[in-house]
Amino acid sequence: MKNSPSFLLVFLFSTLGPLSACSKSGEHADASQVAAKVNGSEITVHQINQVLEHASASTKANTDATSKAILEKLITQELVIAKAQDSKLDRTPEFVMALDAARKELLAQAYFGQITGHPAKINDDEIKHYFTDHPELFSQRRIYSITDIEFSRDEKLMVPVNELIAKGNSVSEISAWLKSQGVNFNINNIARTAEDLSFDILPKVSKLDVGQSVIFEDGQTVHILNLVNFKQEPVDFASAAPRIERFLEGQRRDLLISVELKKLRDTAKVEYVGEFAPTTSPDKIQSAAGQNKAK
């Protein structure tokens, strides 16, 4: 199937990102640093290297071929941008709003990068503790074959459905009961590794015997997961350690960001207006909370 123009544009700009603005004809770079000229606009080696820095390790392995491919995409991007500017698309309200939103997002990311720039290094003991505390992800890791019954949440269904699961009813029995209640539901047979399952559901699934089910809610959708079978595929510590370190580093960064966001919220004056105004003022909510604590 041929790629549509829209797909090619999305791919082009998503892979290059905001790093690839070309030098205009009046802003000459050192001749040794110019990789190409497009109608007088220069594309520099520095721009190629900027894009290359964000490439995956496997892509970087063949630097020469990758650099040439990046250059071709930069040339195409410059041609498309020139035509868009000729059509004054950069002056439309939609573009100006999108550009402002992108600027704000980049500024926020830059600030997050600043506050998480040098977190404390994860030590070996932390990695070992995480490995030991989560056998379902590592030493007892499994690949699960699961039947997923999915339906929209209805409060009156929750008690009887949980009773059916507690009694050990089969998928066919639960499905028959849902059908008798006029419930629309879908049944999917899926295979999931331990790490594919969310942290709130994995401990429950890992304790199931074949044929047993567990229920969980995802927003307004209810899932009944029935364990059809599983295969043991443990991961040893040496293989898991780099992934655990990256995960814990990510957790630490997230914690730093959440602490900073709370501080910003606590020290800011935020006023909700119009349809977003709360029915009870924040001061009254705070006062009520204080009275409850005093009781």
ABEGO torsion letter per residue (X at the ends): XBBBAAAAAAAAAAAAEAAABBBBAABBBBAAABABBBGGBBBBAAAAAAAAAABBAAAAABAAAAAAAAAAAAAAAAAAAAAAAAAGAAABAAAAAAAAAAAAAAAAAAAAAAAAABBBBBBAAAAAAAAAABAAABAABBBBBBBBBBBBBBAAAAAAAAAAAAAGBBAAAAAAAAAAAGBBBBBBBBBBBAAABBAAAAAAAAABBBGBBBBBBBEABBBBBBBABBBBBBBBAAAAAAAAAAAAAAAAAAAAAAAAAAAAAAABBBBBBEAABBABBAAAAAAAAAAAAAX
